[in-house]
Amino acid sequence: MVITASGIGTATATCPAGKFAVGGGFQGLSADIASSLPVGGSATTPATGWQVNTLVLPLTEVTAFAVCAP
């Protein structure tokens, strides 16, 4: 997880080349989740990963996962 100066933590899971995110989510310990959403796509292409943003609290640990398909 990457922690920004604003106190927001970000975890991102990326699909392998040639695959796209059809879903995703997270597993966390003592986390206050701000958002969980697909990332990396555009208006004409599907998402290529999944990102989770969390408020950083003591003992915060978050893992993002992406469900990928061709």
Secondary structure, DSSP 8 states (H G I E B T S, - for coil): -EE-TTSEEEEEEE--TT-EEEEEEEEEES-EEEEEEEES--SSS---EEEEEEE--TT-EEEEEEEEE-
